Amino acid sequence: MTRYIKYVTDEFLKEFKNEFLVKYAHLYKSNDMDKLKAIFSDPNHVIETSIEYEYEPLEVEPKEYDADIVRRNIRRVWESLMVLTPVQAEMEKIWIALAHTDYLDYQMGIFNSQIANPNNKKREESSLKSRTIFVNGAKRSLAIHNLAILWWLAYYFRDDQNIEAPYHLIDFFVSTSYRGNAVALLSSNIISNKEIALGILEAVKVLIEEERMVVNRFPYSEAGKILNEVGGVRILDTLTREEVKDILIKNLPNSHKVSFVNDKAKDDLSLDEAEAENQGVVISKLEKPIEGIETDNNVVILPVESEESIASVSEMNKVADLPVLEVTAQQEKSEDNDDMWIAPV
């Protein structure tokens, strides 16, 4: 079904954002789609471009996570909206217009299945707002918005080199509840091109499949920190996908953060807090130090951040003398894959 890309006017965008909770949020809560359709069909509010795309409706994701629905939706959004350039796909005015015109059924369905929370009105309003308009900075907002996140996951992680299965990395990424991981990864300034993005995801996939790490947000946030260290001696945009993958496979397992299985752990958890958070899971010391890893180009990544655990580097910058990590935690996989909540998403 051929439709046209739309966007909201600057004047209406400003008014919609400033008055969202006062004038518009109640329309979602009362499921007043007719009123929303009237607002977003007003030519003073929404402008239709000449850019054509083939619209395909999305499936509403239920409260209980369904990876297959997410996979199908990502494919549909990309195959419909690949006509957008990255610059256009960063525009809040386009995503707000699309979410309230062609994809209004999906937008309202997500509110009812995932956002509506009669027992916590503050959480409900905060989540509705952040998943509808940009309130968290541009990159973070794109990773939270109901519709934009699907496009950007496809843009960065669709593997065009794999002709037979271009979505294989995306399918891995969304195999468990993905929104918290997506925010941790896509909101990072490290994600500047597809080579880096694909290298990160490939490394995490290998390490998880080899059971050297667990699925939570820390591998993605720690990957950014490691690559920041690399950025001190290399221009990141010059790294190939394979180089990014190799650097992270060698260094990510040494980061103390990825030892914690609990998705909801805070970045600054103490050992006592971690033990309580993991509800009795035994936290034991490692039997021996984690050895420093010499990289191929004599660059050493320093994955441990606490003052007591800062790694020292030899004068030749070849060997990292990493300290003993005090703890590691193991926990059975939880059936509850509710995200590593970073912000109301």
Kinemage of the C-alpha trace (Angstrom):
@kinemage 1
@onewidth
@group {chain A} dominant
@subgroup {mainchain}
@vectorlist {calphas} color= white
{ca met a 1} P 0.000 0.000 0.000
{ca thr a 2} L 1.695 3.190 -1.190
{ca arg a 3} L 1.751 6.073 1.256
{ca tyr a 4} L 3.783 9.241 1.727
{ca ile a 5} L 6.258 10.301 4.390
{ca lys a 6} L 4.817 13.026 6.616
{ca tyr a 7} L 6.191 15.409 9.215
{ca val a 8} L 4.739 17.811 11.759
{ca thr a 9} L 5.346 21.521 11.416
{ca asp a 10} L 7.859 23.188 13.700
{ca glu a 11} L 5.130 25.275 15.292
{ca phe a 12} L 2.936 22.290 16.069
{ca leu a 13} L 5.918 20.209 17.229
{ca lys a 14} L 6.772 22.857 19.799
{ca glu a 15} L 3.168 23.085 21.011
{ca phe a 16} L 2.704 19.292 21.066
{ca lys a 17} L 5.804 18.801 23.194
{ca asn a 18} L 5.206 21.694 25.567
{ca glu a 19} L 1.570 20.768 26.183
{ca phe a 20} L 1.850 17.001 25.872
{ca leu a 21} L 0.890 16.034 29.412
{ca val a 22} L -1.747 18.766 29.703
{ca lys a 23} L -3.553 18.530 26.357
{ca tyr a 24} L -2.649 15.246 24.697
{ca ala a 25} L -1.705 12.478 27.143
{ca his a 26} L -5.328 11.942 28.198
{ca leu a 27} L -6.233 11.052 24.586
{ca tyr a 28} L -4.061 7.951 24.859
{ca lys a 29} L -5.444 7.045 28.265
{ca ser a 30} L -9.016 7.274 26.953
{ca asn a 31} L -8.101 5.581 23.645
{ca asp a 32} L -9.550 8.538 21.754
{ca met a 33} L -8.116 7.655 18.362
{ca asp a 34} L -10.683 9.746 16.514
{ca lys a 35} L -9.471 12.890 18.249
{ca leu a 36} L -5.824 12.029 17.584
{ca lys a 37} L -6.622 11.358 13.921
{ca ala a 38} L -8.350 14.729 13.670
{ca ile a 39} L -5.390 16.548 15.226
{ca phe a 40} L -2.863 14.859 12.946
{ca ser a 41} L -4.928 15.246 9.785
{ca asp a 42} L -4.979 19.029 10.178
{ca pro a 43} L -2.824 20.483 7.346
{ca asn a 44} L -1.658 23.174 9.763
{ca his a 45} L -0.137 20.430 11.903
{ca val a 46} L 1.107 17.811 9.450
{ca ile a 47} L 2.652 18.140 6.009
{ca glu a 48} L 2.754 15.287 3.511
{ca thr a 49} L 5.901 15.007 1.388
{ca ser a 50} L 6.302 13.513 -2.071
{ca ile a 51} L 8.436 10.659 -0.708
{ca glu a 52} L 6.593 7.408 -1.333
{ca tyr a 53} L 6.895 4.256 0.723
{ca glu a 54} L 5.138 0.913 0.833
{ca tyr a 55} L 3.248 0.801 4.097
{ca glu a 56} L 2.805 -2.466 5.950
{ca pro a 57} L 1.034 -2.503 9.326
{ca leu a 58} L 2.934 -3.583 12.418
{ca glu a 59} L 1.904 -6.135 15.001
{ca val a 60} L 1.324 -4.819 18.508
{ca glu a 61} L 3.852 -6.295 20.898
{ca pro a 62} L 2.103 -7.889 23.900
{ca lys a 63} L 2.994 -7.309 27.521
{ca glu a 64} L 4.725 -10.682 27.610
{ca tyr a 65} L 7.775 -10.363 25.410
{ca asp a 66} L 7.475 -12.014 21.989
{ca ala a 67} L 10.749 -11.980 20.039
{ca asp a 68} L 9.145 -13.217 16.838
{ca ile a 69} L 6.787 -10.236 16.690
{ca val a 70} L 9.684 -7.841 17.267
{ca arg a 71} L 11.685 -9.511 14.489
{ca arg a 72} L 8.797 -9.209 12.056
{ca asn a 73} L 8.188 -5.561 12.984
{ca ile a 74} L 11.834 -4.603 12.485
{ca arg a 75} L 11.791 -6.162 9.030
{ca arg a 76} L 8.532 -4.419 8.118
{ca val a 77} L 9.692 -1.003 9.308
{ca trp a 78} L 12.979 -1.274 7.458
{ca glu a 79} L 11.525 -2.614 4.240
{ca ser a 80} L 8.862 0.107 4.287
{ca leu a 81} L 10.915 3.062 5.507
{ca met a 82} L 14.346 2.413 4.032
{ca val a 83} L 13.492 5.368 1.779
{ca leu a 84} L 14.479 7.590 4.710
{ca thr a 85} L 18.059 8.818 4.858
{ca pro a 86} L 19.867 8.701 8.228
{ca val a 87} L 19.493 12.484 8.471
{ca gln a 88} L 15.748 12.244 7.927
{ca ala a 89} L 15.496 9.303 10.331
{ca glu a 90} L 16.966 11.490 13.087
{ca met a 91} L 14.119 13.992 12.758
{ca glu a 92} L 11.651 13.980 15.608
{ca lys a 93} L 9.057 15.692 13.426
{ca ile a 94} L 8.951 12.706 11.061
{ca trp a 95} L 8.609 10.035 13.754
{ca ile a 96} L 5.872 11.924 15.587
{ca ala a 97} L 3.914 12.346 12.366
{ca leu a 98} L 4.294 8.704 11.302
{ca ala a 99} L 3.415 7.382 14.763
{ca his a 100} L 0.185 9.393 14.789
{ca thr a 101} L -0.934 8.847 11.205
{ca asp a 102} L -0.010 5.664 9.347
{ca tyr a 103} L 1.209 3.851 12.479
{ca leu a 104} L -1.365 5.172 14.957
{ca asp a 105} L -2.817 1.689 15.533
{ca tyr a 106} L 0.627 0.480 16.570
{ca gln a 107} L 1.286 3.540 18.746
{ca met a 108} L -1.991 3.108 20.612
{ca gly a 109} L -1.567 -0.636 20.840
{ca ile a 110} L 1.831 -0.240 22.499
{ca phe a 111} L 0.349 2.190 25.003
{ca asn a 112} L -2.348 -0.271 25.984
{ca ser a 113} L -0.134 -3.361 26.093
{ca gln a 114} L 3.088 -1.985 27.569
{ca ile a 115} L 2.715 1.541 28.925
{ca ala a 116} L -0.700 1.834 30.570
{ca asn a 117} L -0.182 1.508 34.311
{ca pro a 118} L -3.216 2.447 36.423
{ca asn a 119} L -1.307 1.659 39.606
{ca asn a 120} L 1.524 4.065 38.822
{ca lys a 121} L 0.303 7.141 36.967
{ca lys a 122} L 3.655 8.898 37.224
{ca arg a 123} L 5.462 5.995 35.597
{ca glu a 124} L 2.743 5.727 32.965
{ca glu a 125} L 2.985 9.385 31.970
{ca ser a 126} L 6.767 9.379 31.983
{ca ser a 127} L 6.961 6.304 29.790
{ca leu a 128} L 4.260 7.542 27.410
{ca lys a 129} L 6.027 10.858 27.029
{ca ser a 130} L 9.502 9.422 26.429
{ca arg a 131} L 8.223 6.872 23.900
{ca thr a 132} L 6.226 9.479 21.982
{ca ile a 133} L 8.314 12.665 21.944
{ca phe a 134} L 12.038 13.339 22.328
{ca val a 135} L 12.836 14.214 25.935
{ca asn a 136} L 16.193 12.485 26.518
{ca gly a 137} L 18.549 14.014 23.971
{ca ala a 138} L 18.556 13.073 20.302
{ca lys a 139} L 20.391 9.721 20.275
{ca arg a 140} L 18.798 8.394 23.442
{ca ser a 141} L 15.351 9.499 22.321
{ca leu a 142} L 15.717 7.658 19.012
{ca ala a 143} L 16.531 4.514 20.991
{ca ile a 144} L 13.388 4.915 23.125
{ca his a 145} L 10.764 6.104 20.640
{ca asn a 146} L 8.265 3.339 19.786
{ca leu a 147} L 8.837 3.501 16.036
{ca ala a 148} L 12.289 5.039 15.596
{ca ile a 149} L 14.024 2.314 17.597
{ca leu a 150} L 12.901 -0.333 15.079
{ca trp a 151} L 14.342 1.626 12.140
{ca trp a 152} L 17.668 2.339 13.836
{ca leu a 153} L 18.170 -1.251 14.955
{ca ala a 154} L 17.766 -2.302 11.332
{ca tyr a 155} L 19.994 0.499 10.066
{ca tyr a 156} L 22.937 -0.342 12.315
{ca phe a 157} L 22.666 -4.108 12.656
{ca arg a 158} L 21.314 -5.361 9.347
{ca asp a 159} L 24.266 -7.270 7.923
{ca asp a 160} L 24.288 -6.612 4.184
{ca gln a 161} L 27.399 -8.788 3.793
{ca asn a 162} L 25.315 -11.800 4.771
{ca ile a 163} L 23.111 -12.063 1.720
{ca glu a 164} L 21.261 -15.168 2.875
{ca ala a 165} L 20.499 -13.918 6.399
{ca pro a 166} L 20.983 -10.145 6.676
{ca tyr a 167} L 18.948 -9.973 9.891
{ca his a 168} L 20.895 -12.653 11.775
{ca leu a 169} L 22.497 -10.219 14.248
{ca ile a 170} L 19.224 -8.404 14.823
{ca asp a 171} L 17.502 -11.713 15.492
{ca phe a 172} L 20.154 -12.463 18.126
{ca phe a 173} L 19.880 -9.003 19.684
{ca val a 174} L 16.114 -9.169 20.133
{ca ser a 175} L 16.015 -12.840 21.160
{ca thr a 176} L 15.441 -11.544 24.687
{ca ser a 177} L 13.784 -8.316 25.802
{ca tyr a 178} L 15.885 -5.734 24.024
{ca arg a 179} L 14.826 -2.193 24.856
{ca gly a 180} L 17.236 -1.598 27.745
{ca asn a 181} L 20.123 -3.043 25.737
{ca ala a 182} L 19.192 -0.879 22.758
{ca val a 183} L 19.222 2.266 24.878
{ca ala a 184} L 22.624 1.340 26.343
{ca leu a 185} L 24.064 0.689 22.899
{ca leu a 186} L 22.401 3.139 20.525
{ca ser a 187} L 22.611 6.152 22.822
{ca ser a 188} L 26.407 5.829 22.996
{ca asn a 189} L 28.484 8.208 20.905
{ca ile a 190} L 30.693 5.224 20.069
{ca ile a 191} L 28.041 4.006 17.636
{ca ser a 192} L 29.010 6.247 14.765
{ca asn a 193} L 29.035 3.823 11.851
{ca lys a 194} L 27.866 0.345 10.907
{ca glu a 195} L 31.348 -1.185 11.089
{ca ile a 196} L 31.615 -0.370 14.784
{ca ala a 197} L 28.017 -1.363 15.486
{ca leu a 198} L 28.336 -4.715 13.727
{ca gly a 199} L 31.696 -5.420 15.359
{ca ile a 200} L 30.246 -4.809 18.833
{ca leu a 201} L 27.236 -7.025 18.260
{ca glu a 202} L 29.278 -9.817 16.693
{ca ala a 203} L 31.693 -9.815 19.652
{ca val a 204} L 28.902 -9.934 22.212
{ca lys a 205} L 27.177 -12.708 20.277
{ca val a 206} L 30.349 -14.827 20.219
{ca leu a 207} L 31.044 -14.311 23.931
{ca ile a 208} L 27.481 -15.115 24.962
{ca glu a 209} L 27.327 -18.194 22.760
{ca glu a 210} L 30.628 -19.349 24.284
{ca glu a 211} L 29.107 -18.721 27.732
{ca arg a 212} L 31.846 -16.285 28.644
{ca met a 213} L 29.247 -13.588 29.339
{ca val a 214} L 25.544 -13.345 30.039
{ca val a 215} L 22.768 -11.414 28.366
{ca asn a 216} L 22.260 -8.046 30.010
{ca arg a 217} L 23.047 -4.423 29.239
{ca phe a 218} L 26.570 -4.413 30.657
{ca pro a 219} L 28.351 -6.006 27.671
{ca tyr a 220} L 26.991 -3.202 25.510
{ca ser a 221} L 27.761 -0.336 27.878
{ca glu a 222} L 31.202 -1.769 28.715
{ca ala a 223} L 31.989 -2.211 25.022
{ca gly a 224} L 31.578 1.525 24.619
{ca lys a 225} L 33.992 2.204 27.461
{ca ile a 226} L 36.589 -0.146 26.040
{ca leu a 227} L 36.340 1.450 22.610
{ca asn a 228} L 36.677 4.862 24.231
{ca glu a 229} L 40.034 3.678 25.550
{ca val a 230} L 40.993 2.534 22.079
{ca gly a 231} L 39.952 5.929 20.778
{ca gly a 232} L 42.809 7.449 22.751
{ca val a 233} L 45.336 5.834 20.425
{ca arg a 234} L 43.350 4.974 17.304
{ca ile a 235} L 40.758 6.820 15.239
{ca leu a 236} L 37.725 4.610 15.813
{ca asp a 237} L 36.255 5.232 12.376
{ca thr a 238} L 39.364 3.644 10.857
{ca leu a 239} L 38.749 0.334 12.641
{ca thr a 240} L 37.286 -2.475 10.615
{ca arg a 241} L 34.419 -4.584 11.810
{ca glu a 242} L 36.797 -7.481 12.477
{ca glu a 243} L 39.179 -5.276 14.469
{ca val a 244} L 36.342 -4.055 16.688
{ca lys a 245} L 35.165 -7.624 17.174
{ca asp a 246} L 38.667 -8.882 18.059
{ca ile a 247} L 39.352 -6.053 20.529
{ca leu a 248} L 36.113 -6.708 22.391
{ca ile a 249} L 36.403 -10.492 22.435
{ca lys a 250} L 39.823 -10.105 24.065
{ca asn a 251} L 38.864 -7.422 26.553
{ca leu a 252} L 35.164 -7.606 27.415
{ca pro a 253} L 35.414 -10.738 29.586
{ca asn a 254} L 37.930 -8.922 31.831
{ca ser a 255} L 35.462 -6.182 32.703
{ca his a 256} L 34.034 -6.648 36.197
{ca lys a 257} L 30.639 -5.306 35.129
{ca val a 258} L 29.870 -8.165 32.775
{ca ser a 259} L 30.333 -10.658 35.607
{ca phe a 260} L 26.990 -9.674 37.102
{ca val a 261} L 24.061 -11.580 35.699
{ca asn a 262} L 21.320 -9.435 37.198
{ca asp a 263} L 20.020 -7.078 34.525
{ca lys a 264} L 18.798 -4.509 37.016
{ca ala a 265} L 22.105 -4.096 38.831
{ca lys a 266} L 23.255 -0.520 39.167
{ca asp a 267} L 26.606 0.597 37.836
{ca asp a 268} L 27.932 1.295 41.318
{ca leu a 269} L 26.692 -1.794 43.148
{ca ser a 270} L 28.757 -2.748 46.157
{ca leu a 271} L 29.341 -6.434 46.854
{ca asp a 272} L 26.718 -6.447 49.609
{ca glu a 273} L 24.197 -4.749 47.352
{ca ala a 274} L 25.004 -7.139 44.533
{ca glu a 275} L 24.509 -10.148 46.788
{ca ala a 276} L 21.177 -8.798 48.013
{ca glu a 277} L 20.103 -7.938 44.488
{ca asn a 278} L 20.872 -11.476 43.364
{ca gln a 279} L 18.786 -12.872 46.223
{ca gly a 280} L 21.203 -15.210 47.873
{ca val a 281} L 23.323 -16.115 44.877
{ca val a 282} L 26.800 -16.954 46.113
{ca ile a 283} L 29.368 -14.358 45.141
{ca ser a 284} L 32.785 -15.935 45.283
{ca lys a 285} L 36.308 -14.807 44.675
{ca leu a 286} L 38.101 -15.822 41.560
{ca glu a 287} L 40.659 -18.496 42.204
{ca lys a 288} L 43.335 -16.728 40.237
{ca pro a 289} L 43.944 -13.326 38.663
{ca ile a 290} L 42.596 -12.544 35.259
{ca glu a 291} L 45.642 -12.249 33.061
{ca gly a 292} L 46.332 -9.127 31.085
{ca ile a 293} L 45.840 -9.437 27.353
{ca glu a 294} L 48.302 -8.075 24.842
{ca thr a 295} L 46.545 -6.759 21.769
{ca asp a 296} L 47.841 -7.290 18.266
{ca asn a 297} L 48.917 -3.688 17.883
{ca asn a 298} L 50.453 -3.310 21.350
{ca val a 299} L 47.521 -1.279 22.597
{ca val a 300} L 46.151 -2.297 25.974
{ca ile a 301} L 42.562 -1.737 26.974
{ca leu a 302} L 41.861 -0.986 30.625
{ca pro a 303} L 38.454 -2.454 31.418
{ca val a 304} L 38.434 -2.071 35.215
{ca glu a 305} L 37.466 1.314 36.560
{ca ser a 306} L 37.514 1.408 40.377
{ca glu a 307} L 40.358 3.325 41.947
{ca glu a 308} L 41.682 0.187 43.612
{ca ser a 309} L 41.505 -1.718 40.356
{ca ile a 310} L 43.125 0.621 37.864
{ca ala a 311} L 45.388 -1.432 35.709
{ca ser a 312} L 49.000 -0.421 35.325
{ca val a 313} L 50.616 -0.520 31.942
{ca ser a 314} L 54.272 -1.261 31.288
{ca glu a 315} L 56.459 1.399 29.753
{ca met a 316} L 56.431 -0.520 26.502
{ca asn a 317} L 52.614 -0.434 26.613
{ca lys a 318} L 52.514 -4.122 25.860
{ca val a 319} L 51.346 -5.902 28.960
{ca ala a 320} L 48.405 -4.968 31.176
{ca asp a 321} L 49.037 -5.897 34.793
{ca leu a 322} L 45.369 -6.345 35.705
{ca pro a 323} L 44.507 -6.881 39.380
{ca val a 324} L 42.504 -9.735 40.792
{ca leu a 325} L 38.800 -9.104 40.396
{ca glu a 326} L 37.217 -9.482 43.784
{ca val a 327} L 33.949 -11.054 42.734
{ca thr a 328} L 32.028 -12.777 40.084
{ca ala a 329} L 28.375 -13.733 40.291
{ca gln a 330} L 26.446 -16.515 38.686
{ca gln a 331} L 22.694 -16.749 38.544
{ca glu a 332} L 20.244 -18.936 36.732
{ca lys a 333} L 18.604 -17.276 33.759
{ca ser a 334} L 15.416 -15.583 34.808
{ca glu a 335} L 12.170 -16.074 32.980
{ca asp a 336} L 11.537 -12.395 33.553
{ca asn a 337} L 13.391 -10.591 30.817
{ca asp a 338} L 11.928 -7.213 31.634
{ca asp a 339} L 14.634 -4.885 30.486
{ca met a 340} L 17.583 -3.439 32.214
{ca trp a 341} L 15.494 -0.331 32.776
{ca ile a 342} L 17.564 2.776 32.191
{ca ala a 343} L 14.822 5.292 31.650
{ca pro a 344} L 11.090 4.939 31.246
{ca val a 345} L 11.003 3.275 27.871
